[in-house]
């Protein structure tokens, strides 16, 4: 028996806003520790051209304790993994530019 195929519409605006929020979180978390990475993240946020409410600039102090450094290590690892996903999404959007954004899922 063939299973029913559901068609889900891809919401590009919501996807880009989620990417923007993730990048903003990473920027806020790493702003004092890695100015060069922070500058790259700011540029990525700017290039998304997503309309969002006013951004809060959260100032964090310099991290010196082991637990703080461990947390930052985890944030950087998560940022690395998330950046792969973000790259894939942006490549998908580029490849489907002008086409309908939809995905078929077997259920």
N, C-alpha and C positions, 0 to 999 in steps of 0.2 A: 504494500500500500504506500502510495506517495504521501509524504507529509506536506502540510500546508506551508507555503512560503509567506512570511510576513515582510512587508516593506516599511522600513523606518526612514523617515526624512532626517537628514543630517542638518543640525542647526549650527551653521558656521559662526554666527554672532556669539552664541552661548559658549561655543568651544573656544573662541578667541578670548572671551572674557575670563574663562577658567584658566587659560594659559597666562593671561595678564596677572591674575590674582596669584598664581603660583610664582611667577617671576618677581612680583612685588614682595612676596613673603621671603624669597631667597635674598633679595636685595636688602631688605630690612634686617635679616638675620646675619648677613655677612658684611654689612657696610663698613665696620671698623677694621675687620681682619684682612680683607682683600680688596683694596681700592681698585685694582685693575679689573678684577672680576665684577665688582660693583659697577664700574663704568660700562662694561660689556652688557650686563643685565639691563642697565638703564637704556642703552641704545636699542636693545631688543624690545623693551617695553614701548619705547617711542615708535619703533617701526611697525608695531602691531596696529597702531592707529585705532585703538578701541576707546570708545567713549565710556568713561567711568566717573563716579562721584569723586569729589576732591580727595586726593591722596593724603594720608596722614604720614608725616615723617617721624618714624619711631627712632629715637636715638638710643643706642645700646652702648654700654661701656666696654672697655677692652677686656677680653677674656684671658684670665690667668690661671684659674684652677684646673685641675685634671678633669673634673666632671664637666666643666664648661667646654674645655677643648674636645672632650669625647662627644659632647652634644654637637659641636660644630663639625666634627668629623662625620657624624651621622647626617647632618644637614647637607654637607658637601657631597656625600655619597648619594643621598636622595636626589640632590640637584643633578648629579651626573645621570642617574637613571631617568629622571623626569625629562632631561634635555634630549635624550634619545627619543622619547615619546613625542615631545614637542616637535622635533625635527621630522619625524614620520608624519605627523598631522599636517605640518606646513608643506611638506612635499606632496601629500595627498591633495591639499587645497590647490597647490600650483598645478598639479597634473590634471585636475578636473576643472580648471578655470573655465568658466563659461558653460560647463555641463551641470546637469542636475546632481546635487549632492544627496545620494541615497545609497543605502546598503541593503542587500538581501540577506536575511538570516533564515536558516532552516529551523523549524520548530518541531 
